């Protein structure tokens, strides 16, 4: 973590400020390879949910700028798209998200404080 500003400064100085974003690609590939070795249950699932991915991405692309720039209709559109994501996931045979986890209080809100 302490080397990050130095590496970022070197990349920006040598190749321009856009180069600092390229460092994430090799780091991401190394992390992905490490995860595939350390978490075997994540290997071989092999399915994508393109409609669910598109719905949640569109929702976030509407909600975030809508909140930042205070555009109520854009936030409303994002909320509708988020509802569409939930509908898509509930109807999907291989959903991205298991909504059953939300029934587990510890998962949904976190553990209770100690007595």
WOUR-V812951 format. One record per residue. N is the residue number from 1. BURIAL is # if it has 9 or more other ideal C-beta (glycine too) atoms within 8 Angstrom, else .. D_LAST is the distance of its C-alpha to the last C-alpha in whole Angstrom. Layout:
BEGIN
n=[N:N]
burial=[BURIAL:BURIAL]
d_last=[D_LAST:D_LAST]
END
This chain:
BEGIN
n=[1:2:3:4:5:6:7:8:9:10:11:12:13:14:15:16:17:18:19:20:21:22:23:24:25:26:27:28:29:30:31:32:33:34:35:36:37:38:39:40:41:42:43:44:45:46:47:48:49:50:51:52:53:54:55:56:57:58:59:60:61:62:63:64:65:66:67:68:69:70:71:72:73:74:75:76:77:78:79:80:81:82:83:84:85:86:87:88:89:90:91:92:93:94:95:96:97:98:99:100:101:102:103:104:105:106:107:108:109:110:111:112:113:114:115]
burial=[.:.:.:.:.:.:#:#:.:.:#:#:.:.:.:.:.:.:#:#:.:.:#:.:.:.:.:.:.:.:.:.:.:.:#:#:.:.:.:.:.:.:.:.:.:.:.:.:#:.:.:#:#:.:#:#:.:#:#:#:#:#:#:#:#:#:.:.:.:.:.:.:.:#:#:#:#:#:#:.:#:#:.:#:#:#:.:#:#:.:.:#:.:.:#:.:.:.:#:.:.:.:.:.:.:.:.:.:.:.:.:.:.:.:.]
d_last=[37:39:42:41:43:46:47:46:49:51:51:51:54:56:56:54:51:51:51:47:46:48:46:43:45:46:42:41:44:42:39:40:42:39:37:39:40:36:35:37:36:36:40:43:41:44:43:43:42:45:44:41:41:43:42:38:40:43:40:38:42:42:38:38:41:41:38:40:43:42:44:42:44:43:40:40:43:40:37:40:41:37:37:40:38:36:39:40:37:37:41:41:41:40:37:36:33:31:29:28:25:24:23:20:17:16:19:20:17:15:12:9:6:4:0]
END
